[in-house]
Amino acid sequence: SILLNIFQAFGPLIIGAILSLQDMTVGALTYSWGLVLWGPICSLILIVAYFFTKKYVTLDFDWEKKQ
């Protein structure tokens, strides 16, 4: 689908922008703001992908026909 290809094209651009954010220092440890922000963003993407595949993808297993 064209929409999914567009998301795949912009994916590396968005990841690069997020991961290029500055580092923050907490005590003696250094964390990347990009990695801190990427966790919730990735979780949201996975939840949307789960519901999308649940609605539009049919695997055609025997146990699916029983439901």
C-alpha positions as CSV (number, residue, x, y, z in Angstrom):
1,S,0.0,0.0,0.0
2,I,1.2,3.5,-0.8
3,L,0.5,4.8,2.7
4,L,2.7,2.2,4.3
5,N,5.5,2.9,1.8
6,I,5.3,6.6,2.7
7,F,5.6,5.8,6.4
8,Q,8.6,3.5,5.6
9,A,10.2,6.4,3.7
10,F,9.8,8.9,6.5
11,G,10.8,6.4,9.2
12,P,14.5,6.8,9.0
13,L,14.2,10.6,8.8
14,I,12.1,10.6,12.0
15,I,14.4,8.1,13.8
16,G,17.4,10.2,12.8
17,A,15.9,13.4,14.2
18,I,14.9,11.8,17.4
19,L,18.2,10.0,18.1
20,S,20.2,13.2,17.3
21,L,18.8,15.0,20.3
22,Q,21.2,16.0,23.1
23,D,22.4,13.8,25.9
24,M,21.3,14.4,29.5
25,T,23.5,13.7,32.5
26,V,22.0,12.3,35.7
27,G,24.7,12.0,38.3
28,A,27.5,10.0,36.7
29,L,25.3,8.4,34.0
30,T,24.5,9.9,30.6
31,Y,21.3,9.2,28.7
32,S,20.2,10.1,25.2
33,W,16.9,12.1,25.0
34,G,16.3,10.3,21.8
35,L,16.3,6.9,23.4
36,V,14.1,8.1,26.2
37,L,11.5,9.5,23.8
38,W,11.8,6.5,21.4
39,G,10.4,4.0,24.0
40,P,6.9,5.5,24.2
41,I,6.8,6.3,20.5
42,C,7.7,2.7,19.6
43,S,5.1,1.4,22.1
44,L,2.4,3.5,20.4
45,I,3.5,2.3,16.9
46,L,3.3,-1.3,18.1
47,I,-0.1,-0.9,19.6
48,V,-1.5,0.6,16.4
49,A,0.2,-2.1,14.3
50,Y,-1.4,-4.8,16.5
51,F,-4.9,-3.4,16.0
52,F,-4.3,-2.9,12.3
53,T,-3.2,-6.5,11.8
54,K,-6.0,-7.8,14.0
55,K,-8.6,-6.0,11.9
56,Y,-7.2,-6.4,8.3
57,V,-5.1,-9.6,8.3
58,T,-6.6,-13.0,8.1
59,L,-4.3,-15.9,8.8
60,D,-7.0,-18.5,8.1
61,F,-6.0,-20.9,10.8
62,D,-8.5,-23.5,12.1
63,W,-8.7,-22.0,15.5
64,E,-9.6,-18.6,14.0
65,K,-12.7,-20.0,12.3
66,K,-14.0,-21.2,15.7
67,Q,-14.2,-17.6,17.1
